């Protein structure tokens, strides 16, 4: 299927590309066929098909995002509003031009080229038109899954000419010469002003997904739309819940509720009309994936899905070994949203009734549920706290606090307080309740206490959804000054105040004080743009 019509020819000419074989928006079966040919030689391991029909591909030596290689182009437009620093490292326009030229030269010299068109955002009033140029078939199928797939009519109407954002994925090509501001053989360069993204030196597909997410974090807030690194679901009565949480907090598990429809698992936006999913698919972790624990994701590993960086039990059976992390711990599967039973279409909902900040507190001192004031919500949204569990990484012997602003610091283009202020305005305007849910330890820190029972966490969330917990009697939790319930239906009253679960209350007080100090230290880097009300909503020593 060689597409060489006039329209596609003009798309190529715009970027100086002259490929003779171009596949524009090919079908999944055709991508599978082309993937088996491995024409571009970019992968040392051939793509294959597993026993359930998923495409199995390898990203090479980069098996995750490379934040240190990410650059934002600094110009007269972005200089004033981008949150510059370790998250957004500046690159000059001159250096970007060199990076882009390397990418376009590579793309134009390949035997075949893929072009994928799709939307970011389910709200027709606020969606972005995205166009991806790539050479690896699995990258094409990945973005076909992750973007919202246009109808034939929408393709003709919205994708005839220029679009809102371009991705030039030349990941197999490394940088061979010194470029000012580029510190390795790879670079993920985002030009927010010209709405372009260039990928060199990494074939990890997640860079494209998060590149789109990053540009929405820049463009949508300027329209008064809050972008959110969260999952979302909806109850039978249309009540929407947002769930925020870093890795290991239970965001994916808790959002998959059989009593509620899934709107999305990772990226959302909140406009004056309600919330909407930014993506058309899911990119789920696969480590220890099983039919018993996560049946929806397990059953989504089928024809049309992409398995990334995962090993087989044997090449003969083609059955994948989800426990095998010999390539990477970051094994992934990409699939369209419609692969999940009960997913809502279109993936939109009303204004959230409840928001959950999920944290896995390995210190064992935070309550299983706390009701936050709007100011506390802003403080803890900016903080984005969870903890690394002791023993999971080399050298980690005690719990380690981890903070990620807005529960997604790596993707923020603007200062975290801007997103926090928008969140505060919306929760006040739409009377949204915000809750801090600890899915971590109780009765002692990691190694001493026990992990919070999933049964109790689900019961707490059910009580919030039914409205029963909102009307409970509350008491103050010291230092953090949270409101915590004294009693809750089907929940042992002693676990609601974590101090009651510790054998040694004095040890609890010491651990609580230590965690509060970590919060205060972390928040100092945001105080210059935070209001006094937000600062005062933090823990008091």
C-alpha positions as CSV (number, residue, x, y, z in Angstrom):
1,X,0.0,0.0,0.0
2,X,2.1,2.9,-1.2
3,X,0.4,6.3,-0.7
4,X,1.7,8.9,-3.1
5,X,-1.3,11.1,-3.7
6,X,-0.9,14.8,-4.2
7,X,-2.0,15.6,-0.6
8,X,0.6,13.3,1.0
9,X,3.3,14.6,-1.5
10,X,2.6,18.1,-0.3
11,X,3.0,17.0,3.4
12,X,6.4,15.6,2.6
13,X,7.5,18.6,0.5
14,X,6.8,20.9,3.5
15,X,9.5,19.2,5.5
16,X,11.9,18.4,2.6
17,X,11.1,14.7,2.6
18,X,11.2,12.7,-0.6
19,X,10.4,9.1,0.5
20,X,8.9,7.0,-2.3
21,X,7.1,4.6,0.0
22,X,4.8,6.3,2.5
23,X,2.2,4.7,4.6
24,X,-0.3,7.2,5.8
25,X,-2.7,6.0,8.6
26,X,-2.3,2.3,7.6
27,X,-4.5,-0.3,9.2
28,X,-3.3,-2.5,12.1
29,X,-3.1,-5.6,9.9
30,X,-0.9,-3.8,7.4
31,X,1.4,-2.5,10.2
32,X,1.8,-6.1,11.4
33,X,2.8,-7.2,7.9
34,X,5.3,-4.4,7.6
35,X,6.6,-5.0,11.1
36,X,7.6,-8.6,10.2
37,X,9.8,-7.3,7.3
38,X,11.9,-5.0,9.5
39,X,12.9,-3.1,6.5
40,X,14.7,-0.2,8.2
41,X,17.0,-2.4,10.3
42,X,16.6,-0.1,13.3
43,X,16.1,-2.9,15.8
44,X,18.6,-5.6,16.7
45,X,15.7,-7.9,17.7
46,X,13.0,-8.6,15.1
47,X,9.4,-7.7,16.0
48,X,7.1,-10.7,16.5
49,X,3.6,-11.7,17.4
50,X,2.7,-13.4,20.7
51,X,0.2,-16.2,21.3
52,X,-2.7,-13.8,21.9
53,X,-2.0,-11.8,18.7
54,X,-0.3,-8.7,20.2
55,X,2.7,-7.2,18.4
56,X,5.9,-7.6,20.4
57,X,8.6,-5.0,19.8
58,X,11.8,-3.8,21.4
59,X,13.0,-0.2,21.9
60,X,16.7,-0.9,22.1
61,X,18.9,0.2,25.0
62,X,16.6,3.0,26.1
63,X,13.6,1.2,27.8
64,X,12.2,4.3,29.5
65,X,11.9,8.0,29.1
66,X,15.2,10.0,29.3
67,X,14.3,13.2,31.2
68,X,17.9,14.4,31.1
69,X,17.8,14.5,27.3
70,X,14.6,16.5,27.1
71,X,15.0,20.1,26.0
72,X,12.5,23.0,25.6
73,X,13.4,25.6,23.0
74,X,13.9,29.0,24.7
75,X,12.7,31.9,22.6
76,X,11.0,35.2,23.0
77,X,7.6,33.5,23.6
78,X,8.6,30.7,26.0
79,X,11.3,32.6,27.9
80,X,8.7,34.3,30.2
81,X,6.3,31.5,30.9
82,X,8.0,28.1,30.9
83,X,9.1,26.7,34.3
84,X,12.8,26.5,33.5
85,X,15.1,24.3,35.6
86,X,15.8,20.6,35.9
87,X,12.4,19.6,34.4
88,X,12.5,22.0,31.5
89,X,16.1,22.5,30.3
90,X,16.6,25.3,27.8
91,X,17.9,24.8,24.2
92,X,18.6,27.6,21.8
93,X,16.7,28.0,18.5
94,X,20.0,27.5,16.6
95,X,20.7,24.2,18.3
96,X,17.1,23.1,17.8
97,X,17.5,23.7,14.1
98,X,20.5,21.4,14.0
99,X,18.6,18.7,15.9
100,X,15.6,19.0,13.6
101,X,17.8,18.8,10.5
102,X,19.4,15.6,11.6
103,X,16.0,14.1,12.3
104,X,14.5,15.1,8.9
105,X,17.6,13.9,7.1
106,X,17.2,10.5,8.7
107,X,13.4,10.3,8.1
108,X,13.8,11.3,4.5
109,X,16.5,8.8,3.8
110,X,14.6,5.7,4.9
111,X,13.1,3.1,2.6
112,X,9.7,3.7,4.0
113,X,8.0,6.3,6.2
114,X,4.8,6.2,8.3
115,X,2.5,9.1,8.9
116,X,-0.1,8.8,11.7
117,X,-2.8,11.5,12.2
118,X,-4.9,11.7,15.3
119,X,-6.5,13.9,18.0
120,X,-5.4,14.6,21.6
121,X,-8.5,15.4,23.6
122,X,-12.0,13.9,23.4
123,X,-13.7,17.4,23.7
124,X,-14.2,18.5,20.0
125,X,-13.9,22.1,21.2
126,X,-10.5,21.7,22.7
127,X,-8.8,18.8,20.9
128,X,-5.4,19.1,19.2
129,X,-4.6,17.6,15.8
130,X,-1.4,15.6,16.0
131,X,0.7,14.3,13.1
132,X,3.5,11.8,13.7
133,X,6.3,10.9,11.3
134,X,8.2,7.7,12.1
135,X,10.0,4.8,10.5
136,X,9.3,1.9,12.9
137,X,6.0,0.1,12.4
138,X,5.6,-0.5,16.1
139,X,5.8,3.3,16.7
140,X,3.1,3.8,14.1
141,X,0.8,1.3,15.8
142,X,1.6,2.7,19.2
143,X,0.5,6.2,18.2
144,X,-2.5,4.9,16.3
145,X,-3.5,3.3,19.7
146,X,-2.6,6.3,21.9
147,X,-4.1,9.1,19.8
148,X,-7.9,9.4,19.3
149,X,-8.6,7.8,15.9
150,X,-10.4,10.2,13.5
151,X,-13.1,9.0,11.2
152,X,-12.6,9.0,7.4
153,X,-14.7,12.2,7.3
154,X,-12.6,13.8,10.1
155,X,-9.4,12.9,8.3
156,X,-10.5,14.7,5.2
157,X,-11.8,17.7,7.1
158,X,-9.2,18.2,9.8
159,X,-6.0,16.7,8.4
160,X,-5.7,18.0,4.9
161,X,-3.0,20.6,5.6
162,X,-1.2,21.8,8.7
163,X,-2.0,20.4,12.1
164,X,-1.6,21.7,15.7
165,X,1.5,19.6,16.7
166,X,4.1,17.6,14.8
167,X,6.3,14.7,16.1
168,X,9.4,13.8,14.1
169,X,10.5,10.4,15.6
170,X,13.9,9.6,14.3
171,X,14.7,7.6,17.4
172,X,17.1,5.1,15.7
173,X,19.4,8.0,14.7
174,X,21.9,9.2,17.2
175,X,23.6,12.6,17.3
176,X,27.2,12.2,15.9
177,X,28.5,15.8,16.3
178,X,28.7,18.3,19.2
179,X,25.6,20.5,19.5
180,X,25.5,23.4,22.0
181,X,23.1,22.5,24.9
182,X,22.9,18.8,23.9
183,X,24.8,16.5,26.4
184,X,24.4,13.0,24.9
185,X,23.8,11.1,21.7
186,X,20.1,11.5,22.2
187,X,17.7,14.5,22.4
188,X,14.0,15.0,22.9
189,X,13.5,18.6,21.7
190,X,10.2,20.3,22.1
191,X,9.5,23.5,20.2
192,X,6.4,24.9,21.9
193,X,6.2,28.0,19.8
194,X,6.3,26.2,16.5
195,X,4.5,23.2,18.0
196,X,7.0,20.5,16.9
197,X,8.8,17.7,18.7
198,X,12.0,15.9,17.5
199,X,13.2,12.6,18.9
200,X,16.7,11.3,18.4
201,X,18.7,8.6,20.1
202,X,15.8,6.8,21.8
203,X,13.2,4.4,20.4
204,X,11.2,4.2,23.6
205,X,7.6,4.8,22.5
206,X,6.6,6.6,25.7
207,X,8.5,9.7,24.6
208,X,5.8,10.4,22.0
209,X,2.9,9.9,24.4
210,X,4.4,12.1,27.0
211,X,5.5,14.7,24.4
212,X,1.9,15.2,23.5
213,X,0.9,15.4,27.2
214,X,3.6,18.0,27.8
215,X,2.4,20.2,25.0
216,X,-1.2,20.1,26.4
217,X,0.3,21.2,29.7
218,X,1.5,24.3,27.9
219,X,-1.3,25.1,25.5
220,X,-4.5,24.1,27.4
221,X,-4.0,26.1,30.6
222,X,-3.7,29.2,28.4
223,X,-7.3,28.5,27.5
224,X,-8.4,28.1,31.1
225,X,-8.3,24.3,30.9
226,X,-6.5,22.4,33.7
227,X,-4.4,19.4,32.5
228,X,-4.2,16.5,35.0
229,X,-1.9,13.5,35.4
230,X,-4.8,11.3,36.7
231,X,-7.2,8.5,36.0
232,X,-10.9,9.1,35.9
233,X,-14.1,7.1,36.3
234,X,-17.9,7.7,36.4
235,X,-20.6,6.3,38.6
236,X,-24.1,5.3,37.5
237,X,-25.5,8.7,38.5
238,X,-22.9,10.5,36.4
239,X,-20.7,11.4,39.3
240,X,-17.0,11.7,38.2
241,X,-14.0,10.9,40.3
242,X,-10.4,11.8,39.5
243,X,-7.5,9.7,41.0
244,X,-4.0,11.1,41.2
245,X,-1.0,9.0,42.3
246,X,2.6,8.2,41.5
247,X,3.8,4.7,40.7
248,X,2.8,2.1,43.2
249,X,0.0,4.1,44.9
250,X,-2.9,2.0,43.3
251,X,-4.1,4.6,40.8
252,X,-4.7,2.0,38.1
253,X,-6.1,-0.6,40.4
254,X,-8.6,1.7,42.2
255,X,-9.8,3.4,39.0
256,X,-10.7,0.0,37.6
257,X,-14.0,-0.2,39.5
258,X,-16.6,-2.7,38.2
259,X,-19.4,-0.4,39.5
260,X,-18.1,2.6,37.5
261,X,-17.2,3.4,33.9
262,X,-13.6,4.1,33.0
263,X,-13.1,7.4,31.3
264,X,-9.3,7.1,31.2
265,X,-6.3,5.8,33.1
266,X,-3.6,8.5,32.9
267,X,-4.2,11.9,31.2
268,X,-7.1,14.2,31.5
269,X,-8.2,17.9,31.2
270,X,-10.8,19.9,33.1
271,X,-12.6,22.6,31.2
272,X,-15.7,24.7,32.0
273,X,-17.8,21.9,30.6
274,X,-16.3,19.0,32.6
275,X,-13.4,16.6,32.2
276,X,-12.2,14.8,29.2
277,X,-9.6,12.1,28.4
278,X,-6.6,13.4,26.3
279,X,-5.8,9.9,24.9
280,X,-7.4,7.3,22.7
281,X,-5.6,4.4,24.4
282,X,-3.8,3.1,27.5
283,X,-0.1,2.4,28.1
284,X,-0.1,0.0,31.1
285,X,2.7,-1.6,33.0
286,X,3.1,-5.3,32.6
287,X,5.3,-6.4,35.4
288,X,3.6,-9.5,37.0
289,X,0.5,-8.9,35.0
290,X,-2.0,-11.7,35.6
291,X,-5.6,-12.5,34.7
292,X,-6.5,-12.8,38.4
293,X,-5.1,-9.5,39.5
294,X,-5.8,-7.2,36.5
295,X,-8.2,-9.1,34.1
296,X,-9.1,-6.0,32.0
297,X,-5.5,-5.2,31.2
298,X,-4.5,-8.9,30.8
299,X,-7.4,-9.5,28.3
300,X,-6.4,-6.3,26.3
301,X,-3.1,-8.0,25.3
302,X,-4.5,-9.1,21.9
303,X,-4.4,-8.3,18.2
304,X,-3.9,-4.5,17.8
305,X,-2.0,-4.1,21.1
306,X,1.7,-3.5,21.3
307,X,3.9,-5.3,23.9
308,X,7.1,-3.4,24.5
309,X,10.4,-4.9,25.9
310,X,9.1,-8.2,27.2
311,X,10.4,-11.7,26.9
312,X,8.7,-15.0,26.0
313,X,8.6,-18.2,28.1
314,X,9.7,-19.8,24.8
315,X,9.9,-18.7,21.2
316,X,7.9,-21.8,20.2
317,X,4.8,-21.1,22.2
318,X,5.1,-17.3,22.0
319,X,3.6,-17.0,25.4
320,X,5.0,-14.0,27.2
321,X,6.5,-14.1,30.6
322,X,5.1,-11.1,32.5
323,X,7.4,-11.8,35.5
324,X,10.5,-11.6,33.4
325,X,12.3,-8.2,33.8
326,X,15.6,-9.2,32.2
327,X,15.2,-6.4,29.5
328,X,13.6,-3.8,31.9
329,X,11.3,-3.5,34.8
330,X,9.4,-1.0,32.7
331,X,7.6,-3.6,30.5
332,X,4.5,-2.0,28.9
333,X,1.5,-2.7,26.7
334,X,-0.3,-0.2,24.5
335,X,-3.9,-0.8,23.4
336,X,-7.0,1.3,22.3
337,X,-9.3,2.4,25.1
338,X,-12.1,0.3,23.6
339,X,-10.2,-2.8,24.6
340,X,-11.3,-2.2,28.2
341,X,-14.9,-3.4,28.9
342,X,-17.1,-0.7,30.4
343,X,-14.9,2.2,29.0
344,X,-17.0,5.3,28.4
345,X,-17.4,6.8,24.9
346,X,-16.9,9.5,24.2
347,X,-14.4,9.6,27.0
348,X,-15.8,12.7,28.7
349,X,-17.6,13.4,31.9
350,X,-19.1,16.2,34.1
351,X,-17.3,18.2,36.8
352,X,-15.6,15.9,39.3
353,X,-17.5,15.4,42.5
354,X,-14.5,13.9,44.3
355,X,-10.8,13.9,43.8
356,X,-8.4,11.4,45.4
357,X,-4.7,12.1,46.1
358,X,-3.3,8.6,46.5
359,X,-0.1,8.1,48.4
360,X,1.8,5.0,49.5
361,X,3.2,6.2,52.8
362,X,5.9,3.8,53.7
363,X,6.5,5.7,57.0
364,X,3.1,4.4,58.1
365,X,2.0,7.7,59.7
366,X,-0.6,9.2,57.3
367,X,-4.3,8.4,57.9
368,X,-6.1,6.0,55.5
369,X,-8.4,8.9,54.6
370,X,-8.3,12.7,55.2
371,X,-10.7,15.4,54.0
372,X,-8.7,18.4,52.7
373,X,-9.5,22.1,52.6
374,X,-9.1,23.8,49.3
375,X,-5.8,25.3,50.6
376,X,-4.6,21.9,51.7
377,X,-5.5,20.5,48.4
378,X,-3.3,23.0,46.6
379,X,-0.4,22.3,49.0
380,X,-0.6,18.6,48.6
381,X,-1.2,18.8,44.8
382,X,2.0,20.9,44.5
383,X,3.8,18.4,46.8
384,X,2.7,15.2,45.1
385,X,4.0,12.9,47.8
386,X,4.6,9.1,48.0
387,X,7.4,7.0,49.3
388,X,9.9,4.5,47.8
389,X,9.6,1.3,49.7
390,X,12.7,0.1,51.5
391,X,14.4,-2.8,49.9
392,X,13.1,-2.2,46.3
393,X,16.3,-0.4,45.2
394,X,20.0,-1.0,45.8
395,X,21.0,1.0,48.9
396,X,17.5,1.9,50.0
397,X,17.2,0.5,53.6
398,X,14.7,3.0,55.0
399,X,11.6,4.5,53.4
400,X,12.4,7.4,51.1
401,X,10.0,10.3,50.5
402,X,9.4,11.1,46.9
403,X,7.8,14.3,45.7
404,X,6.6,15.0,42.2
405,X,4.8,18.4,41.7
406,X,1.1,18.0,40.6
407,X,1.7,14.2,40.6
408,X,3.5,14.6,37.3
409,X,6.4,17.0,37.6
410,X,8.2,15.7,34.6
411,X,5.4,16.9,32.2
412,X,4.8,20.4,33.6
413,X,5.6,23.2,31.2
414,X,4.5,26.0,33.5
415,X,5.1,26.6,37.2
416,X,3.3,24.1,39.5
417,X,1.5,26.9,41.4
418,X,-0.3,27.9,38.2
419,X,-1.9,24.4,38.0
420,X,-2.6,24.4,41.7
421,X,-4.3,27.8,41.5
422,X,-6.5,26.5,38.6
423,X,-7.3,23.4,40.7
424,X,-8.4,25.6,43.6
425,X,-10.6,27.7,41.5
426,X,-12.3,24.7,40.0
427,X,-12.9,22.8,43.2
428,X,-14.4,25.9,44.8
429,X,-16.5,26.7,41.8
430,X,-17.9,23.2,41.4
431,X,-17.9,22.2,45.1
432,X,-15.5,19.3,44.5
433,X,-14.3,17.4,47.6
434,X,-10.6,16.5,47.8
435,X,-9.4,13.5,49.8
436,X,-5.9,12.2,50.7
437,X,-5.9,8.4,50.6
438,X,-3.0,6.5,52.1
439,X,-2.6,3.1,50.5
440,X,0.7,2.5,52.2
441,X,1.6,1.2,55.7
442,X,-0.3,1.2,59.0
443,X,0.8,0.0,62.5
444,X,4.4,0.9,61.8
445,X,6.7,1.9,58.9
446,X,7.7,-0.5,56.1
447,X,9.2,-3.7,57.6
448,X,7.3,-3.2,60.8
449,X,3.7,-2.5,60.1
450,X,1.4,-3.9,57.4
451,X,0.2,-2.6,54.0
452,X,-3.2,-0.9,54.2
453,X,-5.8,-3.5,53.3
454,X,-7.1,-3.0,49.7
455,X,-10.5,-4.1,51.0
456,X,-10.6,-1.2,53.5
457,X,-9.3,1.3,50.9
458,X,-12.1,0.2,48.5
459,X,-14.6,0.4,51.3
460,X,-13.5,4.0,52.1
461,X,-13.8,5.0,48.5
462,X,-17.3,3.5,48.3
463,X,-18.3,5.5,51.4
464,X,-17.1,8.7,49.7
465,X,-18.9,7.9,46.5
466,X,-22.2,7.2,48.4
467,X,-21.8,10.4,50.4
468,X,-21.8,8.7,53.7
469,X,-18.2,9.7,54.7
470,X,-18.8,13.4,54.0
471,X,-21.4,13.5,56.8
472,X,-19.3,11.6,59.3
473,X,-18.0,13.1,62.6
474,X,-14.4,14.3,62.2
475,X,-11.4,15.1,64.4
476,X,-8.1,16.9,63.8
477,X,-5.0,15.0,62.9
478,X,-2.0,16.8,64.4
479,X,0.9,18.6,62.6
480,X,-0.7,18.0,59.2
481,X,-4.1,19.4,60.5
482,X,-6.2,17.0,58.4
483,X,-9.8,16.3,59.2
484,X,-10.1,12.5,59.7
485,X,-13.3,10.6,60.5
486,X,-13.8,9.2,64.0
487,X,-15.8,6.2,62.6
488,X,-16.8,4.8,59.3
489,X,-19.1,2.0,58.2
490,X,-17.3,-1.4,57.8
491,X,-13.9,0.1,58.8
492,X,-12.2,-0.7,62.1
493,X,-12.2,2.6,64.0
494,X,-8.7,2.1,65.3
495,X,-7.1,2.3,61.8
496,X,-8.7,5.7,61.0
497,X,-6.2,7.4,63.3
498,X,-2.8,5.7,62.5
499,X,-1.4,6.6,65.9
500,X,-3.8,4.1,67.5
501,X,-2.2,1.3,65.4
502,X,1.4,1.8,66.5
503,X,2.6,-0.3,69.5
504,X,4.8,2.7,70.5
505,X,3.0,6.0,70.2
506,X,6.2,8.0,70.9
507,X,7.9,6.3,67.9
508,X,4.8,7.3,65.8
509,X,5.2,10.9,66.9
510,X,8.9,10.9,65.9
511,X,8.2,9.4,62.5
512,X,5.3,11.8,61.8
513,X,7.6,14.8,62.7
514,X,10.3,13.5,60.4
515,X,7.9,13.2,57.4
516,X,6.5,16.7,58.1
517,X,10.0,18.1,58.0
518,X,10.5,16.4,54.6
519,X,7.3,18.1,53.3
520,X,8.5,21.5,54.5
521,X,12.0,21.1,52.9
522,X,10.6,20.0,49.6
523,X,8.1,22.9,49.5
524,X,10.7,25.6,49.9
525,X,11.4,25.4,46.1
526,X,7.8,26.5,45.4
527,X,7.4,29.2,48.1
528,X,8.5,32.1,45.8
529,X,5.3,31.8,43.8
530,X,3.0,30.2,46.4
531,X,0.6,32.4,48.4
532,X,0.7,32.5,52.2
533,X,-2.6,30.6,52.4
534,X,-1.0,27.7,50.5
535,X,2.2,27.7,52.6
536,X,0.2,27.8,55.8
537,X,-1.8,24.8,54.7
538,X,1.3,22.6,55.1
539,X,2.3,20.7,58.2
540,X,3.1,22.8,61.3
541,X,6.0,21.7,63.4
